[in-house]
Amino acid sequence: MDSYKLRKNCVMYSLLIGVCGFAAISCKNVDQFQGNWKGEVSQSRLVRRGVDFCSSMELTIDSVDSASLTARFQFVTKEGATVCSNDVTGDGTVLALPSSVVELELDSQFLNDSLSGMTLEEEPLFTHLAHGTLPAPWGDEPVIVFLSYYMGPKIRVRVVSRNIFAVFRLNRLK
C-alpha cells in the first residue's frame, strides 16, 4: 500500500472515530435527572414577576426521557429568609408561600419543534416545555414551564405566564 492510501485510510478512520465520539457526547440522555431538586429564584426584578424573592422551587421528577416527563413542583420559602416581598414596597402582588403542588404535562408539539433543542446560556443537553395550573391570589394561573437539563447535573427552570416570570437554578437534593 502506498503512503497516499495509508494516509487517506488513517484520516478516514480518524474521522469515523471522531464522528462516533461526537454522536455519543451529544446524545440527549436525560433520564439521569430523576429525583428531587431544589433551588432559589433569581432575585432581580428584571427576570422575576409574581414570585416572591424569597421563593425556592422544589421539583420532583418521577420519570423523564426526551419524549416524556412525569414531574411536579411547588414554591416554598427559602431557608433562612427573614425579609420577603410582602415586607418591602414595590414588589407587586406575589404568590403566597408555600404554593400548591403543580403537576406538569408535556406539550408534544414542542418536542417536534426546533425550540426543544434551542441554545441557551451554558448550552443545555435538552429542554422540555411543560404546562400546569398554579393557584394564585388573582385566580388559577396557567403556566408554561421550560425545564433545561445541564451537565453537572443541574436544571434551570423558567416559569412563564401573563402574571408570572421566574427563573430558578436547581441542584439535586442529597
C-alpha positions as CSV (number, residue, x, y, z in Angstrom):
1,M,0.0,0.0,0.0
2,D,1.5,3.3,-0.9
3,S,1.8,6.2,1.5
4,Y,-1.0,8.2,0.0
5,K,-3.6,5.4,0.5
6,L,-2.2,4.7,4.0
7,R,-2.7,8.4,5.0
8,K,-6.1,8.5,3.4
9,N,-7.2,5.4,5.4
10,C,-5.8,6.9,8.6
11,V,-7.7,10.1,8.0
12,M,-10.9,8.3,7.2
13,Y,-10.6,6.1,10.4
14,S,-9.8,9.2,12.5
15,L,-12.8,11.0,11.1
16,L,-15.1,8.0,11.7
17,I,-13.9,7.7,15.4
18,G,-14.4,11.5,15.8
19,V,-18.0,11.4,14.4
20,C,-18.8,8.4,16.7
21,G,-17.4,10.2,19.7
22,F,-19.4,13.4,18.9
23,A,-22.6,11.4,18.5
24,A,-22.1,9.7,21.9
25,I,-21.4,13.0,23.6
26,S,-24.4,14.8,22.0
27,C,-26.9,12.1,22.9
28,K,-29.8,13.6,24.8
29,N,-29.9,11.2,27.8
30,V,-32.0,13.0,30.4
31,D,-33.1,10.0,32.5
32,Q,-30.3,10.8,34.9
33,F,-32.3,13.7,36.1
34,Q,-34.9,11.7,38.0
35,G,-35.2,12.6,41.7
36,N,-35.7,15.6,43.9
37,W,-34.3,19.1,43.1
38,K,-34.3,22.5,44.8
39,G,-33.2,26.0,44.0
40,E,-33.8,29.7,44.6
41,V,-35.5,32.2,42.3
42,S,-33.3,34.8,40.6
43,Q,-33.5,37.9,42.7
44,S,-33.6,40.6,40.0
45,R,-36.9,42.2,39.2
46,L,-35.7,42.2,35.6
47,V,-36.3,38.4,35.5
48,R,-38.9,38.0,38.3
49,R,-42.6,38.9,38.4
50,G,-45.4,37.5,40.6
51,V,-43.0,35.3,42.6
52,D,-41.7,36.2,46.0
53,F,-37.9,37.0,46.1
54,C,-37.6,34.6,49.0
55,S,-39.0,31.7,47.0
56,S,-37.4,28.4,46.3
57,M,-38.7,25.7,44.0
58,E,-38.9,22.1,44.9
59,L,-39.1,19.9,41.8
60,T,-39.7,16.1,41.9
61,I,-39.1,14.2,38.6
62,D,-40.5,10.7,38.8
63,S,-39.6,9.8,35.2
64,V,-38.0,11.6,32.3
65,D,-36.7,11.0,28.9
66,S,-36.5,13.1,25.7
67,A,-40.2,12.4,24.9
68,S,-41.9,12.1,28.3
69,L,-42.0,13.7,31.7
70,T,-43.7,12.9,35.0
71,A,-43.0,15.7,37.4
72,R,-44.4,18.3,39.8
73,F,-43.2,21.4,41.6
74,Q,-44.0,23.7,44.5
75,F,-42.8,27.1,45.6
76,V,-41.6,27.3,49.2
77,T,-39.9,29.9,51.4
78,K,-36.2,29.6,51.1
79,E,-34.4,28.5,54.2
80,G,-33.2,31.4,56.4
81,A,-35.4,34.0,54.7
82,T,-36.1,36.9,57.0
83,V,-37.4,39.5,54.6
84,C,-39.8,38.6,51.7
85,S,-41.6,40.6,49.0
86,N,-44.6,41.4,51.3
87,D,-42.1,43.2,53.7
88,V,-40.9,45.7,51.0
89,T,-42.6,48.2,48.8
90,G,-42.7,48.0,45.0
91,D,-42.6,44.2,44.5
92,G,-46.2,43.9,43.5
93,T,-48.6,41.0,44.1
94,V,-46.8,37.7,44.6
95,L,-47.9,34.1,45.1
96,A,-48.4,33.0,48.7
97,L,-45.8,30.6,50.1
98,P,-45.9,27.7,50.1
99,S,-47.8,27.3,46.8
100,S,-49.9,24.4,45.9
101,V,-48.2,21.5,44.1
102,V,-48.3,21.9,40.3
103,E,-48.4,18.7,38.2
104,L,-46.6,19.2,34.9
105,E,-47.7,18.0,31.5
106,L,-45.6,17.9,28.3
107,D,-46.6,19.7,25.1
108,S,-46.0,17.0,22.5
109,Q,-45.9,19.6,19.6
110,F,-42.9,21.3,21.3
111,L,-41.0,18.1,21.2
112,N,-41.2,18.2,17.4
113,D,-40.2,21.8,17.1
114,S,-36.7,23.2,16.9
115,L,-37.3,25.1,20.2
116,S,-36.8,21.8,22.1
117,G,-33.1,21.9,21.1
118,M,-32.7,25.6,21.5
119,T,-29.4,27.0,22.6
120,L,-29.5,28.8,25.9
121,E,-26.8,30.1,28.2
122,E,-24.4,27.3,29.1
123,E,-25.9,25.1,26.3
124,P,-28.3,22.6,27.9
125,L,-28.4,19.0,26.9
126,F,-32.2,19.3,26.3
127,T,-35.1,21.5,27.1
128,H,-38.7,20.3,27.9
129,L,-41.7,22.6,27.6
130,A,-44.4,21.6,30.1
131,H,-47.5,23.3,31.4
132,G,-49.6,23.3,34.5
133,T,-52.0,25.4,36.6
134,L,-50.9,27.3,39.6
135,P,-53.5,28.6,42.1
136,A,-52.8,32.3,42.6
137,P,-54.3,35.3,44.5
138,W,-55.9,36.5,41.2
139,G,-57.3,33.1,40.2
140,D,-55.9,29.9,38.6
141,E,-52.9,30.8,36.5
142,P,-52.0,28.6,33.6
143,V,-48.2,28.5,33.4
144,I,-45.6,27.3,30.8
145,V,-42.5,25.8,32.3
146,F,-39.2,25.4,30.5
147,L,-37.0,22.7,32.1
148,S,-33.4,22.9,30.7
149,Y,-31.2,20.0,31.7
150,Y,-27.4,20.6,32.0
151,M,-24.3,18.6,32.6
152,G,-23.3,18.5,36.3
153,P,-26.2,17.6,36.6
154,K,-28.3,20.7,37.2
155,I,-31.6,22.1,36.0
156,R,-32.7,25.6,35.1
157,V,-36.5,26.2,35.3
158,R,-38.3,29.1,33.8
159,V,-42.0,29.6,34.8
160,V,-43.9,31.9,32.5
161,S,-47.4,33.2,32.3
162,R,-49.2,36.5,32.0
163,N,-48.6,37.4,35.6
164,I,-45.6,35.3,36.5
165,F,-42.0,35.1,35.2
166,A,-39.3,33.4,37.3
167,V,-36.0,31.7,36.7
168,F,-34.8,29.0,39.2
169,R,-31.4,27.3,39.3
170,L,-31.9,23.8,40.7
171,N,-29.5,21.3,42.2
172,R,-30.2,17.7,43.2
173,L,-31.1,17.2,46.8
174,K,-28.9,14.7,48.5
